[in-house]
Amino acid sequence: MPIRILHFVDTLGKGGLENGLVNIVERSDPGRFEHVVCAVRGLGANRDRLAERARVMLLNGKQPRVPVRIPAMARAIREVRPDVVHSRNWAAIEAVAAGRWAGSCAVVHSEHGLDSGTGAREPRRRVWFRRLAYQMADRVLSVSCQLRDLHARRTGFPAEKIAVIHNGVDSNRFFPDPAARARVRGELGLSDEEFCIGCVANLNPVKDHPTLLKAVAEFSRECGDWRLLLVGTGPQRPALERFLAEHPNARDRVVFLGLSDRVPALLNAMDVWVLPSLAEGISNALLEAMATGLPVVATDVGGNPEVVIDGRSGLLFPAGDRGKLASHLSTLRARADLRVQLGKQALRRVREEFSIGSMIRKYERVYESLATAAVPARAGVGG
C-alpha cells in the first residue's frame, strides 16, 4: 500500500512553493506514494496540473472562512486518513496542531519563504505558535540554510533540528534552446541587438519590482536599445504602471506578460534575468533562469547567495539598491563575453547542485522514515 501524504498549502496559484509541490507530486514514485492536496484559502492555476496525479481538496468547501482552521483541518485529516501530513509556511501551519489532534499520522512542516523582508518583526503570538508547531511536528524542514537560521533565531527552536532540502530544477523543461529564443524574440518584435531583461515573479511587495523599474529607468539614460519582460501577476501592477506613466523613457520598453505557461520559451528570449526580492527562500524562478543558461542578477537575501556565487555564476546586489542593479545591467549590456561566462557557470551549478531528482529523493526519504515510525493511519479504520 502506498504511503499517503496529505499536503496543506495556502492556495494552488502560481508561485515557487506551489511549483515545488507540483514537482513532488508529479515526480515521486506513484507505486510508493499517494498524494492528496488540501488548499486552505483557495484553488488556482496549478489545480489542474496537480489533479492529474493527486486528489485536490478545498478546506471548508464553499463555507465562509473561519479565523481558526484547526477543526476543519482535523476533519480533513480524518477523512483522508494519511500516513503523513505535510504543511507549508505560516498559512498552513495550523495543520501541525490538527495532525496531532487527529492522531495516527506523522506530521512534517516546512518553511519555503517569507511574506516580507527578513528585518520585519512578526507578532509575538505568531512567533509563539510557530515555535509550538515546530515542537509538535515530527520533522521541520526549510528550503535554505538562511531561512532555517532565521526561524531558529526568531523562535528559539534549535537550528540543528531543522533540516534543509534545497529546491531542485527540472533540466528537461528548462534548458538553453536557440530555436525558442529566435521564435519568441520574433513574436515579441525583439531584434538581435536589443538587450532583453527579464523577471519572472508574482507582482507582490516582497518581490520589490519598484526597485527593478527604478533601475531600468536609470539604465535607460545610457542605453535606449532594451526591453524588460515582466512575467507574473499580482496586486502591485497598478502601482508599477503608475510609475511607468511618470517615466516615459522606460514606459514603452516594459512589457507586462501576466501569467504564462510559456516560461521556458520566454526565458530563452532573454539576455539577462533579474530577481529584486526583499526576501527569498530558494527561488524556483532563479533556478529555472540559471538552468536556461542565463546570467542572473539577484539580491543578496535569503537563499540567493546559496545558489548564486557572486561574480562566478551570477551577480548579487543589496536589496533595494537600484544604483547597483543599474550598474550590473550596464556592465552586462556592454560585455557579451561576461554574459556567456556567467550563463555557462549558472547552468553548470544548477545541474550539479540543484537537480530536481536529488530534491525528490530527499523528500521521499523523509516521508518513508516518518511513515515507518508513525502509527499506521489507515489500519483498522473504515474496514
C-alpha positions in Angstrom: 0.0 0.0 0.0 1.5 3.4 -1.0 2.4 5.9 1.7 -0.4 8.5 1.7 0.6 12.1 2.1 -1.8 15.0 2.8 -0.3 18.3 1.8 -1.7 21.5 3.2 -1.0 24.8 1.3 -2.4 28.2 1.2 -3.6 28.2 -2.4 -2.7 26.5 -5.6 -1.7 29.6 -7.5 1.4 30.3 -9.5 4.5 30.5 -7.2 7.7 28.8 -6.2 6.1 26.9 -3.3 3.2 25.7 -5.4 5.6 24.7 -8.3 7.7 22.8 -5.8 4.7 20.9 -4.6 3.7 20.1 -8.2 7.2 18.7 -8.8 7.0 16.4 -5.7 3.5 15.1 -6.7 4.4 14.6 -10.3 7.8 13.0 -9.8 7.6 10.9 -6.7 7.2 7.2 -7.3 3.4 6.5 -7.7 4.0 2.9 -6.6 5.3 4.1 -3.2 3.5 7.4 -2.7 -0.1 8.6 -2.9 -0.8 12.4 -2.7 -3.8 14.4 -1.5 -3.5 18.2 -1.6 -5.7 20.5 0.5 -5.8 24.2 -0.3 -6.6 26.4 2.7 -7.8 29.6 1.2 -8.4 28.9 -2.5 -7.5 26.9 -5.6 -5.7 28.4 -8.6 -3.7 27.9 -11.7 -1.9 24.7 -10.5 -5.1 22.9 -9.7 -5.4 21.1 -13.0 -1.7 20.1 -13.0 -2.0 18.6 -9.5 -5.3 16.9 -10.2 -3.6 14.6 -12.8 -1.7 12.9 -10.0 -3.4 13.8 -6.8 -6.8 14.3 -5.2 -7.3 18.1 -4.7 -9.5 19.5 -1.9 -10.5 22.9 -0.7 -10.7 23.4 3.0 -14.3 24.1 4.1 -15.5 23.9 0.5 -17.7 26.9 -0.2 -18.3 27.7 3.5 -17.2 31.1 4.9 -13.6 31.4 6.1 -13.0 31.0 9.8 -10.3 32.5 11.9 -9.2 29.1 13.4 -8.8 26.3 10.8 -7.6 23.5 13.1 -11.1 21.8 13.5 -11.6 21.8 9.7 -8.1 20.6 9.1 -8.6 17.8 11.6 -11.8 16.7 9.8 -10.0 16.6 6.5 -7.2 14.5 8.1 -9.7 12.0 9.5 -11.5 11.8 6.1 -8.2 11.3 4.1 -6.5 9.1 6.7 -3.0 10.0 5.6 0.3 8.4 6.9 1.9 11.8 6.7 0.6 15.4 7.0 2.8 18.0 5.4 2.1 21.7 6.0 3.9 24.5 4.3 4.6 28.1 5.5 2.6 30.1 8.0 -0.7 30.0 6.1 -1.0 26.2 6.6 0.9 25.8 9.9 -2.3 25.0 11.9 -2.3 21.6 10.2 0.5 20.6 12.6 -1.9 21.0 15.5 -4.7 19.4 13.5 -2.5 16.4 12.8 -1.7 16.0 16.4 -5.3 16.3 17.3 -6.5 13.8 14.7 -3.7 11.4 15.6 -2.5 8.3 13.8 -0.3 10.2 11.3 3.2 11.7 11.3 3.5 15.5 10.8 6.1 17.5 8.9 6.1 21.3 8.5 8.3 23.1 6.0 9.3 26.8 5.5 9.6 28.0 1.9 9.9 31.8 2.2 8.8 35.0 3.9 5.9 37.3 3.2 8.1 40.3 4.0 11.7 41.2 4.5 13.9 39.4 6.9 14.0 42.5 9.2 10.3 42.7 9.6 9.1 41.8 13.1 6.5 39.1 13.5 3.7 39.4 16.1 4.6 37.7 19.3 1.7 35.3 19.1 2.9 34.2 15.7 6.4 33.5 16.9 5.0 31.6 19.9 2.7 29.5 17.8 5.4 28.8 15.2 7.7 27.5 17.9 4.9 25.4 19.3 4.2 23.9 15.9 7.9 23.1 15.4 7.9 21.3 18.8 4.8 19.3 17.9 6.0 18.3 14.4 7.9 15.1 13.8 10.1 16.9 11.3 10.8 20.5 10.5 12.2 21.4 7.1 13.5 24.6 5.3 14.5 25.2 1.7 17.6 27.2 2.6 20.1 27.5 5.4 19.4 31.2 5.7 15.7 30.6 6.3 16.5 27.8 8.8 18.7 30.1 10.8 16.3 33.0 10.6 13.4 31.0 12.0 15.6 29.3 14.6 16.7 32.8 15.8 13.2 34.2 15.9 11.6 31.2 17.7 14.5 29.9 19.8 13.9 26.5 18.2 17.3 24.7 17.7 18.6 25.2 14.2 20.1 21.7 14.2 16.6 20.3 14.4 15.5 22.0 11.1 16.7 20.0 8.1 17.4 21.8 4.8 16.2 20.5 1.5 17.1 22.9 -1.4 14.7 23.2 -4.2 15.5 21.5 -7.5 15.0 22.5 -11.1 13.8 20.4 -14.0 16.5 20.4 -16.6 14.3 18.6 -19.1 12.0 21.5 -19.1 14.4 24.4 -18.6 17.4 24.4 -20.8 19.1 26.6 -23.4 17.1 26.5 -26.6 18.3 28.7 -29.5 15.3 27.8 -31.6 12.9 29.0 -28.9 15.0 32.2 -28.5 14.7 33.1 -32.2 11.0 32.2 -32.3 9.9 34.2 -29.2 12.0 37.2 -29.9 10.4 37.3 -33.3 7.0 37.1 -31.8 7.8 40.0 -29.4 9.4 42.1 -32.1 12.9 42.0 -30.4 15.9 42.5 -32.7 19.1 40.5 -32.2 20.8 43.7 -30.9 18.0 44.6 -28.4 19.1 43.9 -24.8 16.2 41.9 -23.2 16.0 41.9 -19.4 13.5 39.5 -17.8 11.9 38.9 -14.4 9.6 36.0 -13.6 7.9 36.7 -10.2 4.4 37.4 -8.8 3.8 41.2 -8.6 3.8 41.2 -4.8 5.6 43.7 -2.5 8.2 41.2 -1.3 9.4 40.8 -4.9 10.2 44.6 -5.0 9.6 45.3 -8.6 9.7 49.1 -8.0 13.5 48.8 -7.5 13.8 47.0 -10.8 11.8 49.7 -12.6 13.8 52.4 -11.0 17.0 50.7 -12.0 15.9 50.3 -15.7 14.8 53.9 -15.8 18.3 54.9 -14.6 19.9 52.4 -17.0 17.8 53.8 -19.9 19.7 57.1 -19.7 22.7 55.5 -21.2 21.1 52.7 -23.2 18.0 53.1 -25.4 18.0 49.7 -27.0 16.5 47.5 -24.4 13.3 45.8 -23.3 12.0 44.5 -19.9 9.7 41.5 -19.8 7.7 41.1 -16.6 6.1 37.6 -16.2 3.6 37.3 -13.4 0.6 38.9 -11.9 -0.3 40.5 -8.5 -1.6 43.5 -6.6 1.4 45.7 -7.3 0.7 46.0 -11.1 -1.3 49.3 -10.8 1.4 51.0 -8.8 4.1 49.8 -11.3 2.0 51.1 -14.2 1.7 54.5 -12.5 5.4 54.6 -12.0 5.9 53.9 -15.7 3.4 56.6 -16.7 5.7 59.1 -15.0 8.8 57.8 -16.7 8.2 58.0 -20.5 11.8 56.9 -21.2 11.0 53.5 -19.8 7.2 53.2 -20.3 7.2 51.8 -23.8 10.0 49.3 -23.2 8.4 47.5 -20.3 6.0 44.7 -21.2 3.6 43.1 -18.7 3.1 39.5 -19.9 0.9 38.3 -16.9 0.7 34.7 -16.1 2.2 32.4 -18.7 2.5 28.7 -19.4 5.4 29.5 -21.8 8.0 30.4 -19.2 10.7 28.1 -20.6 10.4 29.7 -24.0 10.2 33.2 -22.6 13.4 32.7 -20.6 15.3 31.7 -23.7 14.3 35.0 -25.3 16.0 37.0 -22.5 19.7 38.2 -22.3 19.7 38.6 -18.5 17.3 37.7 -15.7 16.7 39.8 -12.5 15.4 38.8 -9.1 15.0 42.0 -6.9 13.3 40.3 -3.9 13.4 41.7 -0.4 13.3 38.1 1.0 13.6 34.6 -0.5 13.8 31.0 0.5 15.3 29.2 -2.5 13.7 30.8 -5.6 12.5 28.2 -8.2 12.4 31.0 -10.7 16.0 31.8 -10.1 17.0 28.1 -10.6 14.9 28.0 -13.8 16.7 31.0 -15.2 20.1 29.6 -14.4 19.1 26.2 -15.9 18.3 28.1 -19.1 21.9 29.3 -19.2 21.0 33.0 -18.4 23.3 35.3 -16.5 21.3 36.3 -13.4 21.3 39.3 -11.2 19.7 38.8 -7.7 19.6 40.4 -4.3 21.9 39.0 -1.7 19.0 37.9 0.6 17.6 34.6 1.8 18.8 31.6 -0.1 20.0 33.6 -3.1 23.7 33.5 -2.1 23.4 29.8 -1.6 22.5 29.5 -5.2 24.5 32.3 -6.9 28.2 32.6 -6.3 28.7 36.3 -6.8 30.9 37.0 -9.8 31.0 33.4 -10.9 27.5 32.0 -11.5 25.7 35.4 -11.4 25.8 38.8 -9.8 24.4 39.9 -6.4 23.3 43.3 -5.2 21.9 44.7 -1.9 18.1 44.6 -1.7 16.6 48.0 -2.7 19.9 49.2 -4.3 18.7 50.4 -7.6 22.1 52.1 -8.4 24.0 48.8 -8.0 21.4 46.9 -10.1 21.6 49.6 -12.8 25.4 49.3 -12.8 25.2 45.5 -13.1 22.8 45.8 -16.1 25.1 48.3 -17.8 28.0 46.0 -17.3 26.2 43.0 -18.7 24.8 45.1 -21.6 28.4 46.1 -22.6 30.0 42.7 -22.1 28.6 39.9 -24.1 31.6 37.7 -23.0 30.7 38.1 -19.3 27.0 37.2 -20.1 28.2 34.0 -21.8 30.7 33.2 -18.9 28.1 33.7 -16.1 25.4 31.8 -18.0 27.6 28.8 -18.5 28.6 28.7 -14.9 25.0 29.2 -13.8 23.9 26.2 -15.9 26.7 24.0 -14.5 25.9 25.0 -10.9 22.2 24.1 -11.0 22.9 20.8 -12.8 25.5 19.8 -10.2 23.9 21.2 -7.0 20.2 21.8 -7.5 18.8 18.9 -9.6 15.1 18.0 -9.2 16.0 14.3 -8.8 18.1 15.0 -5.7 15.3 17.1 -4.2 12.6 14.4 -4.8 14.8 11.7 -3.3 15.3 13.7 -0.2 11.6 14.3 0.3 10.8 10.6 -0.4 13.3 9.6 2.3 11.6 12.0 4.8 8.1 10.6 4.0 9.3 7.0 4.2 11.1 7.5 7.6 8.1 9.3 9.1 5.5 6.7 7.8 7.6 3.9 9.1 7.9 5.4 12.6 4.3 6.6 12.8 1.3 4.6 14.0 -0.4 3.3 10.8 -3.1 5.8 9.9 -5.4 3.5 8.0 -5.0 0.2 9.7 -8.4 -0.8 11.2 -10.1 2.4 10.2 -13.2 2.1 8.0 -12.6 -1.6 7.4 
